[in-house]
């Protein structure tokens, strides 16, 4: 589906959130209903899936926003500079690697002339999580799509020292009791992480409505 309109963007965001909410609700129910050793197994699976939904939702919704802005086809001069930076990323790498003045001059000329050029923003493979969506990578994603991340700063410890750390320890076979995880703690993390995903989804939708992609 091409994301050409605000309604298209809202539809894909809503669909993204709906299935993730359903699956995470099922995870929560499995933990509540499980008994004895099966409960520990359900919690371990829950942490892994919670991280997967955190990474997947942020990556996909950010990409939807990027696709929406790209489909508008506005001149680069009307857009925030991050969108031109995405387009010129390979050129900027060449600038850094080359000692040739001819190459430097050509790249600078392209940047100057691009202000009046209709944008052709690449979308595929631009939003990267490196399978490890910590706060540092999240900040870079926000910079890539030109959105403010101030509202997430108080949650960076939750992302790095709780969600990712516990996901990694579980992936390496550590027992729940050795990482300070039980049913109550899982539900606390679950609620906070899903709230962050919802906050991001709302911010992206509002950014499109308010045209925050413009200079």
C-alpha positions as CSV (number, residue, x, y, z in Angstrom):
1,X,0.0,0.0,0.0
2,X,1.3,3.4,-1.0
3,X,1.1,5.9,1.8
4,X,0.0,9.0,-0.1
5,X,-2.4,10.7,2.3
6,X,-2.8,11.4,6.0
7,X,-5.6,8.8,6.1
8,X,-3.3,6.2,4.5
9,X,-0.7,7.0,7.2
10,X,-3.2,6.8,10.0
11,X,-4.6,3.5,8.6
12,X,-1.2,1.8,8.5
13,X,-0.3,3.1,12.0
14,X,-3.6,1.9,13.4
15,X,-3.2,-1.5,11.8
16,X,0.4,-1.7,13.1
17,X,-0.7,-0.9,16.7
18,X,-3.8,-3.1,16.6
19,X,-2.1,-6.4,15.9
20,X,0.8,-5.7,18.3
21,X,-1.7,-4.8,21.0
22,X,-3.6,-8.1,20.4
23,X,-0.4,-10.2,20.6
24,X,0.9,-8.5,23.7
25,X,-2.5,-8.9,25.4
26,X,-2.3,-12.6,24.6
27,X,1.2,-12.7,26.1
28,X,-0.1,-11.1,29.3
29,X,-3.0,-13.6,29.4
30,X,-0.6,-16.5,29.0
31,X,1.4,-15.3,31.9
32,X,-1.6,-14.9,34.2
33,X,-3.0,-18.3,33.3
34,X,0.3,-20.2,33.5
35,X,1.2,-22.2,36.6
36,X,4.4,-23.2,38.2
37,X,7.4,-23.6,35.9
38,X,5.2,-22.8,32.9
39,X,4.8,-19.3,34.3
40,X,8.5,-18.7,34.2
41,X,8.6,-19.9,30.6
42,X,5.8,-17.5,29.7
43,X,7.5,-14.6,31.3
44,X,10.8,-15.3,29.5
45,X,8.9,-15.5,26.2
46,X,7.0,-12.3,27.2
47,X,10.2,-10.3,27.6
48,X,11.5,-11.5,24.2
49,X,8.3,-10.6,22.5
50,X,8.0,-7.3,24.3
51,X,11.4,-6.3,23.0
52,X,10.5,-7.5,19.5
53,X,7.4,-5.4,19.4
54,X,9.3,-2.3,20.7
55,X,11.9,-2.7,17.9
56,X,9.4,-3.6,15.2
57,X,6.8,-0.9,15.9
58,X,9.4,1.9,16.1
59,X,11.1,0.8,12.9
60,X,7.9,0.3,10.9
61,X,6.1,3.4,12.0
62,X,9.2,5.6,11.5
63,X,9.4,4.1,8.0
64,X,5.7,4.8,7.3
65,X,6.3,8.4,8.2
66,X,9.4,8.6,5.9
67,X,7.4,7.1,3.1
68,X,4.5,9.6,3.6
69,X,6.9,12.5,3.4
70,X,8.7,11.0,0.4
71,X,5.4,10.6,-1.4
72,X,4.6,14.3,-1.0
73,X,7.4,15.2,-3.4
74,X,8.1,18.6,-1.9
75,X,11.2,20.5,-2.8
76,X,14.1,19.9,-0.4
77,X,14.1,23.6,0.4
78,X,10.7,23.3,2.1
79,X,11.7,20.2,4.2
80,X,13.8,19.9,7.3
81,X,17.4,19.2,6.5
82,X,17.4,15.6,7.8
83,X,15.5,14.6,4.6
84,X,18.2,16.0,2.4
85,X,20.8,14.3,4.6
86,X,19.1,11.0,4.0
87,X,19.2,11.5,0.2
88,X,22.8,12.6,0.1
89,X,24.2,10.1,2.6
90,X,26.2,8.2,0.0
91,X,27.6,11.5,-1.4
92,X,28.5,12.6,2.1
93,X,30.5,9.4,2.6
94,X,32.3,10.1,-0.7
95,X,33.1,13.6,0.6
96,X,34.7,12.2,3.7
97,X,36.6,9.5,1.9
98,X,37.9,11.5,-1.0
99,X,40.7,14.1,-1.1
100,X,39.7,15.3,-4.6
101,X,38.5,18.9,-4.7
102,X,36.5,18.1,-7.8
103,X,34.4,15.6,-5.9
104,X,34.0,18.0,-2.9
105,X,32.9,20.9,-5.2
106,X,30.4,18.7,-7.0
107,X,28.8,17.6,-3.8
108,X,28.6,21.1,-2.4
109,X,27.0,22.3,-5.6
110,X,24.5,19.5,-5.4
111,X,23.6,20.5,-1.9
112,X,23.1,24.2,-2.9
113,X,21.1,23.4,-6.0
114,X,18.9,20.8,-4.2
115,X,16.8,23.5,-2.4
116,X,14.6,24.0,-5.4
117,X,14.7,20.4,-6.6
118,X,11.7,18.1,-6.0
119,X,12.7,15.6,-3.3
120,X,13.4,12.0,-4.0
121,X,13.8,10.6,-0.5
122,X,14.9,7.0,-0.2
123,X,12.8,4.8,2.2
124,X,14.0,1.2,2.1
125,X,16.7,0.4,4.6
126,X,16.9,3.9,6.0
127,X,15.5,3.3,9.5
128,X,18.0,0.9,11.2
129,X,17.7,-0.7,14.6
130,X,20.7,-3.0,14.3
131,X,18.6,-5.6,16.2
132,X,19.4,-3.7,19.4
133,X,17.1,-0.7,19.7
134,X,18.6,1.1,22.7
135,X,18.2,4.7,23.5
136,X,21.2,5.8,21.4
137,X,19.8,4.2,18.3
138,X,16.3,5.5,19.1
139,X,17.7,9.0,19.2
140,X,19.3,8.5,15.8
141,X,16.0,7.2,14.4
142,X,14.3,10.3,15.6
143,X,16.9,12.5,14.1
144,X,16.5,10.6,10.8
145,X,12.8,11.4,10.6
146,X,13.2,14.9,12.1
147,X,11.2,14.5,15.3
148,X,11.9,15.6,18.8
149,X,12.7,12.9,21.4
150,X,12.5,15.0,24.6
151,X,9.4,13.2,25.9
152,X,11.3,9.9,25.9
153,X,14.4,11.0,27.8
154,X,13.0,9.9,31.2
155,X,12.5,6.4,29.8
156,X,16.0,5.7,28.4
157,X,17.0,3.8,31.6
158,X,13.9,1.6,31.1
159,X,14.9,0.9,27.6
160,X,18.6,0.3,28.1
161,X,19.0,-1.0,31.7
162,X,15.7,-2.9,31.9
163,X,14.1,-4.0,28.6
164,X,17.3,-4.6,26.6
165,X,19.4,-5.9,29.5
166,X,16.8,-8.4,30.6
167,X,16.1,-9.5,27.0
168,X,19.8,-10.1,26.5
169,X,20.2,-12.0,29.7
170,X,17.2,-14.2,29.0
171,X,18.6,-14.8,25.5
172,X,21.8,-16.0,27.1
173,X,19.9,-18.5,29.3
174,X,19.8,-16.8,32.6
175,X,17.1,-17.8,35.1
176,X,14.4,-15.2,36.0
177,X,15.3,-15.1,39.7
178,X,18.9,-14.1,38.8
179,X,17.7,-11.1,36.8
180,X,15.1,-9.7,39.2
181,X,12.1,-10.7,37.1
182,X,8.8,-12.1,38.2
183,X,5.2,-11.7,37.1
184,X,4.6,-8.3,38.8
185,X,7.8,-6.9,37.4
186,X,7.0,-8.1,33.9
187,X,3.6,-6.4,33.9
188,X,5.2,-3.2,35.1
189,X,7.7,-3.3,32.2
190,X,5.0,-4.4,29.8
191,X,2.8,-1.4,30.5
192,X,5.6,1.1,30.3
193,X,7.0,-0.2,27.1
194,X,3.7,-0.4,25.3
195,X,3.0,3.2,26.5
196,X,6.2,4.3,24.8
197,X,5.2,2.6,21.6
198,X,1.8,4.3,21.7
199,X,3.4,7.6,22.4
200,X,5.6,7.2,19.4
201,X,2.7,6.2,17.2
202,X,0.7,9.2,18.3
203,X,3.7,11.6,17.8
204,X,4.3,10.4,14.2
205,X,0.6,10.7,13.3
206,X,0.5,14.2,14.9
207,X,3.7,15.2,13.2
208,X,2.2,14.5,9.8
209,X,-1.0,16.4,10.6
210,X,1.0,19.4,11.9
211,X,3.4,19.2,8.9
212,X,6.4,19.0,11.2
213,X,8.5,17.8,8.3
214,X,8.5,21.4,7.0
215,X,11.3,23.8,7.8
